[in-house]
Amino acid sequence: MSKFRSSIFIFGSIILCVAVALATFLALSATGMIVTDPIELTFAVHDIEKEYDGTPLVGDQAVTCTRGGLVKNHTFMVGGSVSITDAGTRKNDFAIFVSDGTGNVTANYELTYEYGTLTVNQRPIEI
């Protein structure tokens, strides 16, 4: 019976130490005393160009992560589609939202964007 009590005492002490360490870490994180650096990611989209035809040129949502990587089980979604109809140039900007499956965790990442351009060229007129 003595070995059983010793085993329970040792096992209980280990669990208590782990619980205290976890509680301390959570308390320090909540107060801002422990700060983790955000993961740096760079997202890019390419330039798109077309000749004026009266229809909008919509920004490409084929955004790629060119630097860094997401944490396992995190995914990114692209938002903020832009378009241009008349001849000219516009920044092909977008926004990234990172999810862990249960909510938005974008704040855990430092995002850098490499925007492309949308260009609608004037249509040549022959007289």
Buried (B, 14 or more C-beta within 10 A) or exposed (E): EEEEEEEEEEEEEEEEEEEEEEEEEEEEEEEEEEEEEEBEBBBBBEEBEEEBEEEEBBBBEEBEBEEBEBEEEBEBEBEEEBEBEEEEEBEBBBBBBBBBEEEEBBEBBEBEBEBBBBBBEEEEEEE
